[in-house]
Amino acid sequence: MNEAPLARYDATLRGLARKDRLRTLSPRAGLDFSSNDYLGLAASKRLGDAVAAAIAQGTP
C-alpha cells in the first residue's frame, strides 16, 4: 500500500501533539446499556463453550 496518503494525517497528528492539542477519548466508568454486550457475555468462556456444544450437536 502506498504510504503517501497517510503521511498527511501523520504530519497533522504530530503537529497537534507538538501544540498539545491532541485529543483522546477516555472510556467512561459504569455500565454501557447501549452496546450489544452490556452484560459482558461476549467474554464468557462458559457461554462460549455452551454455544459451541450446541452447534456441534446440530442445534439451530
mmCIF file of the N, C-alpha and C atoms, coordinates in Angstrom:
data_MODEL
# 
_entry.id   MODEL 
# 
loop_
_atom_site.group_PDB 
_atom_site.id 
_atom_site.type_symbol 
_atom_site.label_atom_id 
_atom_site.label_alt_id 
_atom_site.label_comp_id 
_atom_site.label_asym_id 
_atom_site.label_entity_id 
_atom_site.label_seq_id 
_atom_site.pdbx_PDB_ins_code 
_atom_site.Cartn_x 
_atom_site.Cartn_y 
_atom_site.Cartn_z 
_atom_site.occupancy 
_atom_site.B_iso_or_equiv 
_atom_site.pdbx_formal_charge 
_atom_site.auth_seq_id 
_atom_site.auth_comp_id 
_atom_site.auth_asym_id 
_atom_site.auth_atom_id 
_atom_site.pdbx_PDB_model_num 
ATOM 1   N N  . MET A 1 1  ? 0.839   -1.187  0.000  1.00 0.00 ? 1  MET A N  1 
ATOM 2   C CA . MET A 1 1  ? 0.000   0.000   0.000  1.00 0.00 ? 1  MET A CA 1 
ATOM 3   C C  . MET A 1 1  ? 0.881   1.245   0.000  1.00 0.00 ? 1  MET A C  1 
ATOM 4   N N  . ASN A 1 2  ? 0.448   2.239   -0.702 1.00 0.00 ? 2  ASN A N  1 
ATOM 5   C CA . ASN A 1 2  ? 1.189   3.493   -0.775 1.00 0.00 ? 2  ASN A CA 1 
ATOM 6   C C  . ASN A 1 2  ? 0.995   4.268   0.529  1.00 0.00 ? 2  ASN A C  1 
ATOM 7   N N  . GLU A 1 3  ? 2.085   4.618   1.189  1.00 0.00 ? 3  GLU A N  1 
ATOM 8   C CA . GLU A 1 3  ? 2.019   5.318   2.477  1.00 0.00 ? 3  GLU A CA 1 
ATOM 9   C C  . GLU A 1 3  ? 1.787   6.817   2.335  1.00 0.00 ? 3  GLU A C  1 
ATOM 10  N N  . ALA A 1 4  ? 1.943   7.358   1.136  1.00 0.00 ? 4  ALA A N  1 
ATOM 11  C CA . ALA A 1 4  ? 1.841   8.807   0.938  1.00 0.00 ? 4  ALA A CA 1 
ATOM 12  C C  . ALA A 1 4  ? 0.504   9.392   1.406  1.00 0.00 ? 4  ALA A C  1 
ATOM 13  N N  . PRO A 1 5  ? -0.635  8.763   1.112  1.00 0.00 ? 5  PRO A N  1 
ATOM 14  C CA . PRO A 1 5  ? -1.899  9.354   1.572  1.00 0.00 ? 5  PRO A CA 1 
ATOM 15  C C  . PRO A 1 5  ? -1.989  9.449   3.096  1.00 0.00 ? 5  PRO A C  1 
ATOM 16  N N  . LEU A 1 6  ? -1.390  8.511   3.805  1.00 0.00 ? 6  LEU A N  1 
ATOM 17  C CA . LEU A 1 6  ? -1.450  8.519   5.267  1.00 0.00 ? 6  LEU A CA 1 
ATOM 18  C C  . LEU A 1 6  ? -0.436  9.468   5.883  1.00 0.00 ? 6  LEU A C  1 
ATOM 19  N N  . ALA A 1 7  ? 0.581   9.833   5.130  1.00 0.00 ? 7  ALA A N  1 
ATOM 20  C CA . ALA A 1 7  ? 1.621   10.725  5.650  1.00 0.00 ? 7  ALA A CA 1 
ATOM 21  C C  . ALA A 1 7  ? 1.034   12.080  6.031  1.00 0.00 ? 7  ALA A C  1 
ATOM 22  N N  . ARG A 1 8  ? 0.047   12.533  5.291  1.00 0.00 ? 8  ARG A N  1 
ATOM 23  C CA . ARG A 1 8  ? -0.594  13.814  5.596  1.00 0.00 ? 8  ARG A CA 1 
ATOM 24  C C  . ARG A 1 8  ? -1.250  13.776  6.981  1.00 0.00 ? 8  ARG A C  1 
ATOM 25  N N  . TYR A 1 9  ? -1.935  12.678  7.269  1.00 0.00 ? 9  TYR A N  1 
ATOM 26  C CA . TYR A 1 9  ? -2.587  12.546  8.573  1.00 0.00 ? 9  TYR A CA 1 
ATOM 27  C C  . TYR A 1 9  ? -1.562  12.420  9.695  1.00 0.00 ? 9  TYR A C  1 
ATOM 28  N N  . ASP A 1 10 ? -0.490  11.687  9.417  1.00 0.00 ? 10 ASP A N  1 
ATOM 29  C CA . ASP A 1 10 ? 0.569   11.533  10.410 1.00 0.00 ? 10 ASP A CA 1 
ATOM 30  C C  . ASP A 1 10 ? 1.186   12.886  10.746 1.00 0.00 ? 10 ASP A C  1 
ATOM 31  N N  . ALA A 1 11 ? 1.437   13.689  9.733  1.00 0.00 ? 11 ALA A N  1 
ATOM 32  C CA . ALA A 1 11 ? 2.016   15.021  9.956  1.00 0.00 ? 11 ALA A CA 1 
ATOM 33  C C  . ALA A 1 11 ? 1.055   15.904  10.742 1.00 0.00 ? 11 ALA A C  1 
ATOM 34  N N  . THR A 1 12 ? -0.222  15.821  10.425 1.00 0.00 ? 12 THR A N  1 
ATOM 35  C CA . THR A 1 12 ? -1.223  16.612  11.148 1.00 0.00 ? 12 THR A CA 1 
ATOM 36  C C  . THR A 1 12 ? -1.278  16.204  12.612 1.00 0.00 ? 12 THR A C  1 
ATOM 37  N N  . LEU A 1 13 ? -1.271  14.901  12.874 1.00 0.00 ? 13 LEU A N  1 
ATOM 38  C CA . LEU A 1 13 ? -1.316  14.420  14.258 1.00 0.00 ? 13 LEU A CA 1 
ATOM 39  C C  . LEU A 1 13 ? -0.067  14.825  15.035 1.00 0.00 ? 13 LEU A C  1 
ATOM 40  N N  . ARG A 1 14 ? 1.092   14.749  14.390 1.00 0.00 ? 14 ARG A N  1 
ATOM 41  C CA . ARG A 1 14 ? 2.323   15.170  15.061 1.00 0.00 ? 14 ARG A CA 1 
ATOM 42  C C  . ARG A 1 14 ? 2.291   16.659  15.377 1.00 0.00 ? 14 ARG A C  1 
ATOM 43  N N  . GLY A 1 15 ? 1.757   17.452  14.460 1.00 0.00 ? 15 GLY A N  1 
ATOM 44  C CA . GLY A 1 15 ? 1.632   18.890  14.692 1.00 0.00 ? 15 GLY A CA 1 
ATOM 45  C C  . GLY A 1 15 ? 0.702   19.203  15.851 1.00 0.00 ? 15 GLY A C  1 
ATOM 46  N N  . LEU A 1 16 ? -0.413  18.493  15.926 1.00 0.00 ? 16 LEU A N  1 
ATOM 47  C CA . LEU A 1 16 ? -1.340  18.691  17.045 1.00 0.00 ? 16 LEU A CA 1 
ATOM 48  C C  . LEU A 1 16 ? -0.689  18.294  18.368 1.00 0.00 ? 16 LEU A C  1 
ATOM 49  N N  . ALA A 1 17 ? 0.070   17.210  18.359 1.00 0.00 ? 17 ALA A N  1 
ATOM 50  C CA . ALA A 1 17 ? 0.741   16.764  19.582 1.00 0.00 ? 17 ALA A CA 1 
ATOM 51  C C  . ALA A 1 17 ? 1.782   17.790  20.033 1.00 0.00 ? 17 ALA A C  1 
ATOM 52  N N  . ARG A 1 18 ? 2.521   18.374  19.082 1.00 0.00 ? 18 ARG A N  1 
ATOM 53  C CA . ARG A 1 18 ? 3.516   19.395  19.430 1.00 0.00 ? 18 ARG A CA 1 
ATOM 54  C C  . ARG A 1 18 ? 2.865   20.607  20.082 1.00 0.00 ? 18 ARG A C  1 
ATOM 55  N N  . LYS A 1 19 ? 1.672   20.952  19.628 1.00 0.00 ? 19 LYS A N  1 
ATOM 56  C CA . LYS A 1 19 ? 0.958   22.114  20.172 1.00 0.00 ? 19 LYS A CA 1 
ATOM 57  C C  . LYS A 1 19 ? 0.111   21.750  21.395 1.00 0.00 ? 19 LYS A C  1 
ATOM 58  N N  . ASP A 1 20 ? 0.231   20.502  21.842 1.00 0.00 ? 20 ASP A N  1 
ATOM 59  C CA . ASP A 1 20 ? -0.545  19.997  22.982 1.00 0.00 ? 20 ASP A CA 1 
ATOM 60  C C  . ASP A 1 20 ? -2.051  20.147  22.725 1.00 0.00 ? 20 ASP A C  1 
ATOM 61  N N  . ARG A 1 21 ? -2.446  19.852  21.504 1.00 0.00 ? 21 ARG A N  1 
ATOM 62  C CA . ARG A 1 21 ? -3.854  19.960  21.126 1.00 0.00 ? 21 ARG A CA 1 
ATOM 63  C C  . ARG A 1 21 ? -4.418  18.623  20.672 1.00 0.00 ? 21 ARG A C  1 
ATOM 64  N N  . LEU A 1 22 ? -3.690  17.550  20.930 1.00 0.00 ? 22 LEU A N  1 
ATOM 65  C CA . LEU A 1 22 ? -4.132  16.220  20.534 1.00 0.00 ? 22 LEU A CA 1 
ATOM 66  C C  . LEU A 1 22 ? -5.157  15.726  21.543 1.00 0.00 ? 22 LEU A C  1 
ATOM 67  N N  . ARG A 1 23 ? -6.315  15.333  21.062 1.00 0.00 ? 23 ARG A N  1 
ATOM 68  C CA . ARG A 1 23 ? -7.381  14.881  21.960 1.00 0.00 ? 23 ARG A CA 1 
ATOM 69  C C  . ARG A 1 23 ? -7.522  13.367  21.900 1.00 0.00 ? 23 ARG A C  1 
ATOM 70  N N  . THR A 1 24 ? -7.915  12.775  23.007 1.00 0.00 ? 24 THR A N  1 
ATOM 71  C CA . THR A 1 24 ? -8.188  11.346  23.065 1.00 0.00 ? 24 THR A CA 1 
ATOM 72  C C  . THR A 1 24 ? -9.517  11.136  23.768 1.00 0.00 ? 24 THR A C  1 
ATOM 73  N N  . LEU A 1 25 ? -10.113 9.987   23.532 1.00 0.00 ? 25 LEU A N  1 
ATOM 74  C CA . LEU A 1 25 ? -11.356 9.628   24.199 1.00 0.00 ? 25 LEU A CA 1 
ATOM 75  C C  . LEU A 1 25 ? -11.038 8.640   25.309 1.00 0.00 ? 25 LEU A C  1 
ATOM 76  N N  . SER A 1 26 ? -11.522 8.920   26.492 1.00 0.00 ? 26 SER A N  1 
ATOM 77  C CA . SER A 1 26 ? -11.330 8.027   27.627 1.00 0.00 ? 26 SER A CA 1 
ATOM 78  C C  . SER A 1 26 ? -12.592 7.199   27.823 1.00 0.00 ? 26 SER A C  1 
ATOM 79  N N  . PRO A 1 27 ? -12.431 5.930   28.194 1.00 0.00 ? 27 PRO A N  1 
ATOM 80  C CA . PRO A 1 27 ? -13.620 5.120   28.445 1.00 0.00 ? 27 PRO A CA 1 
ATOM 81  C C  . PRO A 1 27 ? -14.373 5.639   29.665 1.00 0.00 ? 27 PRO A C  1 
ATOM 82  N N  . ARG A 1 28 ? -15.670 5.591   29.587 1.00 0.00 ? 28 ARG A N  1 
ATOM 83  C CA . ARG A 1 28 ? -16.491 6.038   30.706 1.00 0.00 ? 28 ARG A CA 1 
ATOM 84  C C  . ARG A 1 28 ? -16.609 4.933   31.744 1.00 0.00 ? 28 ARG A C  1 
ATOM 85  N N  . ALA A 1 29 ? -16.737 5.338   32.979 1.00 0.00 ? 29 ALA A N  1 
ATOM 86  C CA . ALA A 1 29 ? -16.935 4.368   34.052 1.00 0.00 ? 29 ALA A CA 1 
ATOM 87  C C  . ALA A 1 29 ? -18.408 3.969   34.080 1.00 0.00 ? 29 ALA A C  1 
ATOM 88  N N  . GLY A 1 30 ? -18.686 2.779   34.526 1.00 0.00 ? 30 GLY A N  1 
ATOM 89  C CA . GLY A 1 30 ? -20.071 2.332   34.647 1.00 0.00 ? 30 GLY A CA 1 
ATOM 90  C C  . GLY A 1 30 ? -20.439 1.341   33.561 1.00 0.00 ? 30 GLY A C  1 
ATOM 91  N N  . LEU A 1 31 ? -21.709 1.007   33.510 1.00 0.00 ? 31 LEU A N  1 
ATOM 92  C CA . LEU A 1 31 ? -22.212 0.048   32.541 1.00 0.00 ? 31 LEU A CA 1 
ATOM 93  C C  . LEU A 1 31 ? -22.684 0.760   31.281 1.00 0.00 ? 31 LEU A C  1 
ATOM 94  N N  . ASP A 1 32 ? -22.456 0.127   30.154 1.00 0.00 ? 32 ASP A N  1 
ATOM 95  C CA . ASP A 1 32 ? -22.896 0.660   28.867 1.00 0.00 ? 32 ASP A CA 1 
ATOM 96  C C  . ASP A 1 32 ? -24.117 -0.138  28.422 1.00 0.00 ? 32 ASP A C  1 
ATOM 97  N N  . PHE A 1 33 ? -25.292 0.398   28.668 1.00 0.00 ? 33 PHE A N  1 
ATOM 98  C CA . PHE A 1 33 ? -26.519 -0.303  28.321 1.00 0.00 ? 33 PHE A CA 1 
ATOM 99  C C  . PHE A 1 33 ? -26.910 -0.116  26.857 1.00 0.00 ? 33 PHE A C  1 
ATOM 100 N N  . SER A 1 34 ? -26.128 0.610   26.092 1.00 0.00 ? 34 SER A N  1 
ATOM 101 C CA . SER A 1 34 ? -26.457 0.821   24.682 1.00 0.00 ? 34 SER A CA 1 
ATOM 102 C C  . SER A 1 34 ? -25.663 -0.093  23.753 1.00 0.00 ? 34 SER A C  1 
ATOM 103 N N  . SER A 1 35 ? -24.729 -0.860  24.286 1.00 0.00 ? 35 SER A N  1 
ATOM 104 C CA . SER A 1 35 ? -23.960 -1.762  23.435 1.00 0.00 ? 35 SER A CA 1 
ATOM 105 C C  . SER A 1 35 ? -24.629 -3.134  23.410 1.00 0.00 ? 35 SER A C  1 
ATOM 106 N N  . ASN A 1 36 ? -24.142 -3.986  22.535 1.00 0.00 ? 36 ASN A N  1 
ATOM 107 C CA . ASN A 1 36 ? -24.688 -5.335  22.443 1.00 0.00 ? 36 ASN A CA 1 
ATOM 108 C C  . ASN A 1 36 ? -24.121 -6.255  23.517 1.00 0.00 ? 36 ASN A C  1 
ATOM 109 N N  . ASP A 1 37 ? -23.142 -5.802  24.294 1.00 0.00 ? 37 ASP A N  1 
ATOM 110 C CA . ASP A 1 37 ? -22.510 -6.665  25.289 1.00 0.00 ? 37 ASP A CA 1 
ATOM 111 C C  . ASP A 1 37 ? -22.501 -6.019  26.671 1.00 0.00 ? 37 ASP A C  1 
ATOM 112 N N  . TYR A 1 38 ? -23.581 -5.341  27.037 1.00 0.00 ? 38 TYR A N  1 
ATOM 113 C CA . TYR A 1 38 ? -23.581 -4.663  28.327 1.00 0.00 ? 38 TYR A CA 1 
ATOM 114 C C  . TYR A 1 38 ? -23.597 -5.632  29.500 1.00 0.00 ? 38 TYR A C  1 
ATOM 115 N N  . LEU A 1 39 ? -23.958 -6.896  29.271 1.00 0.00 ? 39 LEU A N  1 
ATOM 116 C CA . LEU A 1 39 ? -23.907 -7.889  30.343 1.00 0.00 ? 39 LEU A CA 1 
ATOM 117 C C  . LEU A 1 39 ? -22.545 -8.575  30.424 1.00 0.00 ? 39 LEU A C  1 
ATOM 118 N N  . GLY A 1 40 ? -21.673 -8.314  29.463 1.00 0.00 ? 40 GLY A N  1 
ATOM 119 C CA . GLY A 1 40 ? -20.343 -8.912  29.473 1.00 0.00 ? 40 GLY A CA 1 
ATOM 120 C C  . GLY A 1 40 ? -20.324 -10.367 29.047 1.00 0.00 ? 40 GLY A C  1 
ATOM 121 N N  . LEU A 1 41 ? -21.343 -10.814 28.329 1.00 0.00 ? 41 LEU A N  1 
ATOM 122 C CA . LEU A 1 41 ? -21.427 -12.220 27.949 1.00 0.00 ? 41 LEU A CA 1 
ATOM 123 C C  . LEU A 1 41 ? -20.479 -12.593 26.812 1.00 0.00 ? 41 LEU A C  1 
ATOM 124 N N  . ALA A 1 42 ? -20.016 -11.644 26.043 1.00 0.00 ? 42 ALA A N  1 
ATOM 125 C CA . ALA A 1 42 ? -19.126 -11.947 24.919 1.00 0.00 ? 42 ALA A CA 1 
ATOM 126 C C  . ALA A 1 42 ? -17.807 -12.545 25.397 1.00 0.00 ? 42 ALA A C  1 
ATOM 127 N N  . ALA A 1 43 ? -17.382 -12.227 26.599 1.00 0.00 ? 43 ALA A N  1 
ATOM 128 C CA . ALA A 1 43 ? -16.112 -12.727 27.126 1.00 0.00 ? 43 ALA A CA 1 
ATOM 129 C C  . ALA A 1 43 ? -16.299 -13.962 28.008 1.00 0.00 ? 43 ALA A C  1 
ATOM 130 N N  . SER A 1 44 ? -17.523 -14.479 28.094 1.00 0.00 ? 44 SER A N  1 
ATOM 131 C CA . SER A 1 44 ? -17.808 -15.612 28.969 1.00 0.00 ? 44 SER A CA 1 
ATOM 132 C C  . SER A 1 44 ? -17.366 -16.923 28.319 1.00 0.00 ? 44 SER A C  1 
ATOM 133 N N  . LYS A 1 45 ? -16.372 -17.580 28.902 1.00 0.00 ? 45 LYS A N  1 
ATOM 134 C CA . LYS A 1 45 ? -15.909 -18.871 28.387 1.00 0.00 ? 45 LYS A CA 1 
ATOM 135 C C  . LYS A 1 45 ? -17.003 -19.920 28.535 1.00 0.00 ? 45 LYS A C  1 
ATOM 136 N N  . ARG A 1 46 ? -17.711 -19.884 29.635 1.00 0.00 ? 46 ARG A N  1 
ATOM 137 C CA . ARG A 1 46 ? -18.784 -20.861 29.878 1.00 0.00 ? 46 ARG A CA 1 
ATOM 138 C C  . ARG A 1 46 ? -19.871 -20.757 28.801 1.00 0.00 ? 46 ARG A C  1 
ATOM 139 N N  . LEU A 1 47 ? -20.279 -19.544 28.481 1.00 0.00 ? 47 LEU A N  1 
ATOM 140 C CA . LEU A 1 47 ? -21.294 -19.351 27.451 1.00 0.00 ? 47 LEU A CA 1 
ATOM 141 C C  . LEU A 1 47 ? -20.762 -19.768 26.083 1.00 0.00 ? 47 LEU A C  1 
ATOM 142 N N  . GLY A 1 48 ? -19.509 -19.417 25.784 1.00 0.00 ? 48 GLY A N  1 
ATOM 143 C CA . GLY A 1 48 ? -18.909 -19.806 24.508 1.00 0.00 ? 48 GLY A CA 1 
ATOM 144 C C  . GLY A 1 48 ? -18.834 -21.309 24.346 1.00 0.00 ? 48 GLY A C  1 
ATOM 145 N N  . ASP A 1 49 ? -18.467 -22.006 25.416 1.00 0.00 ? 49 ASP A N  1 
ATOM 146 C CA . ASP A 1 49 ? -18.414 -23.468 25.374 1.00 0.00 ? 49 ASP A CA 1 
ATOM 147 C C  . ASP A 1 49 ? -19.802 -24.058 25.158 1.00 0.00 ? 49 ASP A C  1 
ATOM 148 N N  . ALA A 1 50 ? -20.813 -23.484 25.805 1.00 0.00 ? 50 ALA A N  1 
ATOM 149 C CA . ALA A 1 50 ? -22.188 -23.969 25.656 1.00 0.00 ? 50 ALA A CA 1 
ATOM 150 C C  . ALA A 1 50 ? -22.683 -23.762 24.229 1.00 0.00 ? 50 ALA A C  1 
ATOM 151 N N  . VAL A 1 51 ? -22.372 -22.627 23.648 1.00 0.00 ? 51 VAL A N  1 
ATOM 152 C CA . VAL A 1 51 ? -22.780 -22.355 22.265 1.00 0.00 ? 51 VAL A CA 1 
ATOM 153 C C  . VAL A 1 51 ? -22.074 -23.316 21.314 1.00 0.00 ? 51 VAL A C  1 
ATOM 154 N N  . ALA A 1 52 ? -20.779 -23.528 21.507 1.00 0.00 ? 52 ALA A N  1 
ATOM 155 C CA . ALA A 1 52 ? -20.024 -24.446 20.650 1.00 0.00 ? 52 ALA A CA 1 
ATOM 156 C C  . ALA A 1 52 ? -20.579 -25.862 20.753 1.00 0.00 ? 52 ALA A C  1 
ATOM 157 N N  . ALA A 1 53 ? -20.933 -26.297 21.959 1.00 0.00 ? 53 ALA A N  1 
ATOM 158 C CA . ALA A 1 53 ? -21.503 -27.634 22.144 1.00 0.00 ? 53 ALA A CA 1 
ATOM 159 C C  . ALA A 1 53 ? -22.860 -27.743 21.459 1.00 0.00 ? 53 ALA A C  1 
ATOM 160 N N  . ALA A 1 54 ? -23.673 -26.711 21.576 1.00 0.00 ? 54 ALA A N  1 
ATOM 161 C CA . ALA A 1 54 ? -24.994 -26.722 20.940 1.00 0.00 ? 54 ALA A CA 1 
ATOM 162 C C  . ALA A 1 54 ? -24.861 -26.788 19.423 1.00 0.00 ? 54 ALA A C  1 
ATOM 163 N N  . ILE A 1 55 ? -23.917 -26.048 18.861 1.00 0.00 ? 55 ILE A N  1 
ATOM 164 C CA . ILE A 1 55 ? -23.707 -26.068 17.413 1.00 0.00 ? 55 ILE A CA 1 
ATOM 165 C C  . ILE A 1 55 ? -23.210 -27.439 16.972 1.00 0.00 ? 55 ILE A C  1 
ATOM 166 N N  . ALA A 1 56 ? -22.309 -28.037 17.758 1.00 0.00 ? 56 ALA A N  1 
ATOM 167 C CA . ALA A 1 56 ? -21.771 -29.354 17.427 1.00 0.00 ? 56 ALA A CA 1 
ATOM 168 C C  . ALA A 1 56 ? -22.866 -30.418 17.432 1.00 0.00 ? 56 ALA A C  1 
ATOM 169 N N  . GLN A 1 57 ? -23.883 -30.227 18.269 1.00 0.00 ? 57 GLN A N  1 
ATOM 170 C CA . GLN A 1 57 ? -24.995 -31.183 18.347 1.00 0.00 ? 57 GLN A CA 1 
ATOM 171 C C  . GLN A 1 57 ? -26.050 -30.912 17.282 1.00 0.00 ? 57 GLN A C  1 
ATOM 172 N N  . GLY A 1 58 ? -25.870 -29.849 16.520 1.00 0.00 ? 58 GLY A N  1 
ATOM 173 C CA . GLY A 1 58 ? -26.812 -29.541 15.456 1.00 0.00 ? 58 GLY A CA 1 
ATOM 174 C C  . GLY A 1 58 ? -27.960 -28.662 15.888 1.00 0.00 ? 58 GLY A C  1 
ATOM 175 N N  . THR A 1 59 ? -27.836 -27.995 17.003 1.00 0.00 ? 59 THR A N  1 
ATOM 176 C CA . THR A 1 59 ? -28.884 -27.092 17.465 1.00 0.00 ? 59 THR A CA 1 
ATOM 177 C C  . THR A 1 59 ? -28.933 -25.884 16.540 1.00 0.00 ? 59 THR A C  1 
ATOM 178 N N  . PRO A 1 60 ? -30.121 -25.592 15.979 1.00 0.00 ? 60 PRO A N  1 
ATOM 179 C CA . PRO A 1 60 ? -30.200 -24.439 15.067 1.00 0.00 ? 60 PRO A CA 1 
ATOM 180 C C  . PRO A 1 60 ? -30.062 -23.118 15.781 1.00 0.00 ? 60 PRO A C  1 
# 
